[in-house]
Amino acid sequence: MGGHDDHHHHGDCAHEDTGVDPSEMGIMYSLYQKIDIDHVVCLNEQEEESGKTIFKAWENRLDKEKYVDSDADAELLINIPFTGNIKLKGLILIGGEEGTHPTKIRLVVTFSSVHHLTVHVPGNMGGGDVTRLYYLGLRGEFTPAHRHGVTICNYELRPNASDVKEESLHDVTRQVQ
């Protein structure tokens, strides 16, 4: 048959050959563990906090119990903060059925190593008011954030001259008046 392979898409392409052992896909798409989930914000979600439920383990990506639906129109805007810096290398999105899956998505990042990612879903295939997402998997590299601690300093409101050694006063070449 000339090596022609008839492949029909029916919304879920999780069975396609990626050249990667399926057992390793869970390791590759594990950036969900590095998301600061308490601070994820999903705008235009029908049910409050449901946008947080689409970040799950690879093994649970086909679970249709947890999802986010858009509310007033087909758009969704998801702000994803991370606990460190990431270098995003891949993304898998599983959308809804019957025309509720996204037509496209936009990623808003400004650097290759970021600690915040915004995903914009502008519409869906059916043209209706509801867009549904079941899973958003992120693949990439993670680097813990280097956070500077608070420096503790003591300041004197009224300096005490007896605290200063007499020798250090002789080193001053100018006096301030």
DRENDO-1510 file (C-alpha; in Angstrom, 1 decimal, always signed):
<recs>
REC; n; res; u; v; w
REC; 1; MET; +0.0; +0.0; +0.0 .
REC; 2; GLY; +3.0; +2.3; -0.6 .
REC; 3; GLY; +3.6; +2.9; +3.2 .
REC; 4; HIS; +0.6; +5.3; +3.4 .
REC; 5; ASP; -0.8; +5.4; +6.8 .
REC; 6; ASP; -4.4; +6.5; +7.2 .
REC; 7; HIS; -4.5; +8.4; +10.5 .
REC; 8; HIS; -7.7; +10.1; +11.5 .
REC; 9; HIS; -7.7; +12.7; +14.3 .
REC; 10; HIS; -10.6; +12.5; +16.8 .
REC; 11; GLY; -9.5; +15.0; +19.3 .
REC; 12; ASP; -7.2; +12.9; +21.5 .
REC; 13; CYS; -3.8; +12.1; +20.0 .
REC; 14; ALA; -2.2; +10.7; +23.2 .
REC; 15; HIS; -1.6; +7.5; +21.3 .
REC; 16; GLU; +0.7; +9.0; +18.7 .
REC; 17; ASP; +4.3; +7.9; +18.6 .
REC; 18; THR; +6.6; +10.6; +20.0 .
REC; 19; GLY; +9.8; +8.6; +20.0 .
REC; 20; VAL; +9.8; +8.7; +23.8 .
REC; 21; ASP; +9.1; +5.8; +26.1 .
REC; 22; PRO; +5.6; +6.4; +27.5 .
REC; 23; SER; +6.9; +5.7; +31.0 .
REC; 24; GLU; +9.2; +8.7; +30.7 .
REC; 25; MET; +6.5; +11.1; +29.5 .
REC; 26; GLY; +5.4; +11.6; +33.1 .
REC; 27; ILE; +9.0; +12.7; +34.1 .
REC; 28; MET; +9.2; +15.0; +31.1 .
REC; 29; TYR; +5.8; +16.7; +31.8 .
REC; 30; SER; +6.4; +17.2; +35.5 .
REC; 31; LEU; +6.7; +21.0; +35.7 .
REC; 32; TYR; +3.2; +21.1; +37.3 .
REC; 33; GLN; +5.0; +20.2; +40.5 .
REC; 34; LYS; +6.9; +23.5; +40.3 .
REC; 35; ILE; +3.8; +25.7; +39.9 .
REC; 36; ASP; +2.9; +28.0; +42.8 .
REC; 37; ILE; -0.6; +26.6; +42.6 .
REC; 38; ASP; -2.0; +28.8; +45.4 .
REC; 39; HIS; -1.3; +31.9; +43.2 .
REC; 40; VAL; -2.6; +30.6; +39.9 .
REC; 41; VAL; -5.2; +32.9; +38.5 .
REC; 42; CYS; -7.7; +31.9; +35.8 .
REC; 43; LEU; -9.8; +34.8; +34.4 .
REC; 44; ASN; -13.2; +34.1; +32.9 .
REC; 45; GLU; -13.6; +30.6; +34.6 .
REC; 46; GLN; -17.1; +29.4; +35.1 .
REC; 47; GLU; -16.4; +27.8; +38.5 .
REC; 48; GLU; -14.0; +29.6; +40.9 .
REC; 49; GLU; -10.6; +27.9; +41.3 .
REC; 50; SER; -11.3; +25.4; +38.6 .
REC; 51; GLY; -8.4; +26.7; +36.5 .
REC; 52; LYS; -6.0; +25.2; +39.0 .
REC; 53; THR; -7.3; +21.7; +38.4 .
REC; 54; ILE; -5.9; +21.3; +34.9 .
REC; 55; PHE; -2.4; +21.1; +36.2 .
REC; 56; LYS; -2.0; +17.4; +37.1 .
REC; 57; ALA; +0.3; +14.5; +36.9 .
REC; 58; TRP; +0.8; +12.9; +33.4 .
REC; 59; GLU; -0.9; +9.7; +34.6 .
REC; 60; ASN; -4.1; +11.8; +35.4 .
REC; 61; ARG; -4.1; +13.8; +32.2 .
REC; 62; LEU; -7.1; +11.8; +30.7 .
REC; 63; ASP; -9.2; +12.3; +33.9 .
REC; 64; LYS; -12.3; +14.2; +32.8 .
REC; 65; GLU; -13.6; +14.8; +36.3 .
REC; 66; LYS; -11.6; +18.0; +36.7 .
REC; 67; TYR; -11.6; +20.7; +34.1 .
REC; 68; VAL; -12.1; +24.5; +33.6 .
REC; 69; ASP; -14.9; +25.9; +31.5 .
REC; 70; SER; -14.9; +29.5; +30.3 .
REC; 71; ASP; -17.8; +31.7; +31.5 .
REC; 72; ALA; -19.0; +34.8; +29.7 .
REC; 73; ASP; -17.4; +34.0; +26.4 .
REC; 74; ALA; -14.9; +31.5; +24.9 .
REC; 75; GLU; -11.7; +33.2; +26.2 .
REC; 76; LEU; -9.6; +32.0; +29.1 .
REC; 77; LEU; -6.5; +33.7; +30.5 .
REC; 78; ILE; -4.4; +31.7; +32.9 .
REC; 79; ASN; -1.6; +33.3; +34.9 .
REC; 80; ILE; +0.9; +30.6; +36.1 .
REC; 81; PRO; +3.5; +31.6; +38.7 .
REC; 82; PHE; +6.4; +29.1; +39.4 .
REC; 83; THR; +8.4; +28.5; +42.5 .
REC; 84; GLY; +11.6; +29.1; +40.6 .
REC; 85; ASN; +12.7; +29.8; +37.0 .
REC; 86; ILE; +11.7; +27.5; +34.1 .
REC; 87; LYS; +12.9; +27.1; +30.5 .
REC; 88; LEU; +9.8; +26.0; +28.7 .
REC; 89; LYS; +10.4; +23.3; +26.1 .
REC; 90; GLY; +7.0; +21.8; +25.4 .
REC; 91; LEU; +3.3; +22.0; +26.2 .
REC; 92; ILE; +0.4; +19.6; +25.8 .
REC; 93; LEU; -3.1; +20.8; +26.0 .
REC; 94; ILE; -6.2; +18.5; +26.2 .
REC; 95; GLY; -9.4; +20.4; +25.4 .
REC; 96; GLY; -13.0; +19.5; +25.5 .
REC; 97; GLU; -15.3; +17.7; +23.1 .
REC; 98; GLU; -17.9; +18.9; +20.6 .
REC; 99; GLY; -16.2; +22.1; +19.6 .
REC; 100; THR; -15.3; +23.3; +23.1 .
REC; 101; HIS; -11.5; +22.7; +22.5 .
REC; 102; PRO; -9.4; +25.8; +21.8 .
REC; 103; THR; -8.6; +26.9; +18.2 .
REC; 104; LYS; -5.2; +28.2; +19.4 .
REC; 105; ILE; -3.4; +29.4; +22.4 .
REC; 106; ARG; -1.0; +32.2; +23.1 .
REC; 107; LEU; +1.9; +32.0; +25.5 .
REC; 108; VAL; +3.1; +35.3; +27.0 .
REC; 109; VAL; +6.7; +35.2; +28.2 .
REC; 110; THR; +9.5; +37.6; +27.9 .
REC; 111; PHE; +12.6; +35.6; +28.6 .
REC; 112; SER; +13.9; +32.0; +28.1 .
REC; 113; SER; +14.1; +31.6; +31.9 .
REC; 114; VAL; +10.9; +32.8; +33.5 .
REC; 115; HIS; +9.2; +32.5; +36.8 .
REC; 116; HIS; +5.7; +33.4; +35.4 .
REC; 117; LEU; +3.8; +32.3; +32.3 .
REC; 118; THR; +0.5; +33.5; +30.9 .
REC; 119; VAL; -1.6; +31.3; +28.6 .
REC; 120; HIS; -4.3; +33.0; +26.6 .
REC; 121; VAL; -7.1; +30.9; +24.9 .
REC; 122; PRO; -8.9; +33.3; +22.5 .
REC; 123; GLY; -11.6; +31.0; +21.3 .
REC; 124; ASN; -12.8; +27.5; +20.5 .
REC; 125; MET; -13.5; +25.3; +17.5 .
REC; 126; GLY; -17.2; +25.4; +17.8 .
REC; 127; GLY; -17.5; +29.2; +17.9 .
REC; 128; GLY; -19.6; +29.0; +21.1 .
REC; 129; ASP; -19.3; +30.7; +24.4 .
REC; 130; VAL; -17.7; +27.7; +26.3 .
REC; 131; THR; -14.1; +26.6; +26.0 .
REC; 132; ARG; -13.1; +23.5; +28.1 .
REC; 133; LEU; -9.7; +22.4; +29.1 .
REC; 134; TYR; -8.9; +19.2; +30.9 .
REC; 135; TYR; -5.1; +19.2; +31.0 .
REC; 136; LEU; -2.2; +21.6; +30.5 .
REC; 137; GLY; +1.1; +19.8; +30.7 .
REC; 138; LEU; +4.4; +21.7; +30.7 .
REC; 139; ARG; +7.8; +20.3; +29.8 .
REC; 140; GLY; +11.1; +22.0; +30.5 .
REC; 141; GLU; +13.9; +22.7; +32.9 .
REC; 142; PHE; +13.5; +24.1; +36.4 .
REC; 143; THR; +16.0; +26.1; +38.4 .
REC; 144; PRO; +15.2; +27.0; +42.0 .
REC; 145; ALA; +14.8; +30.7; +42.5 .
REC; 146; HIS; +17.6; +32.6; +44.3 .
REC; 147; ARG; +15.8; +34.8; +46.7 .
REC; 148; HIS; +17.6; +37.3; +48.8 .
REC; 149; GLY; +16.7; +37.3; +52.5 .
REC; 150; VAL; +16.0; +40.4; +54.4 .
REC; 151; THR; +19.1; +42.1; +55.6 .
REC; 152; ILE; +18.9; +43.1; +59.2 .
REC; 153; CYS; +20.4; +46.5; +59.9 .
REC; 154; ASN; +20.6; +48.7; +63.0 .
REC; 155; TYR; +20.3; +52.4; +62.5 .
REC; 156; GLU; +21.0; +55.0; +65.2 .
REC; 157; LEU; +18.6; +57.9; +65.4 .
REC; 158; ARG; +21.0; +59.8; +67.5 .
REC; 159; PRO; +24.6; +58.6; +67.2 .
REC; 160; ASN; +26.6; +58.5; +70.4 .
REC; 161; ALA; +30.1; +60.0; +70.0 .
REC; 162; SER; +31.4; +57.7; +72.7 .
REC; 163; ASP; +30.8; +54.7; +70.4 .
REC; 164; VAL; +33.3; +56.0; +67.9 .
REC; 165; LYS; +37.0; +55.4; +68.5 .
REC; 166; GLU; +39.1; +58.6; +68.6 .
REC; 167; GLU; +41.6; +57.3; +66.0 .
REC; 168; SER; +38.9; +57.0; +63.3 .
REC; 169; LEU; +38.1; +60.7; +63.6 .
REC; 170; HIS; +41.6; +61.7; +62.6 .
REC; 171; ASP; +41.3; +59.9; +59.2 .
REC; 172; VAL; +38.6; +62.3; +58.1 .
REC; 173; THR; +40.0; +64.9; +55.7 .
REC; 174; ARG; +36.9; +67.1; +55.4 .
REC; 175; GLN; +34.3; +68.1; +57.8 .
REC; 176; VAL; +30.7; +68.4; +56.9 .
REC; 177; GLN; +29.0; +71.5; +58.3 .
</recs>
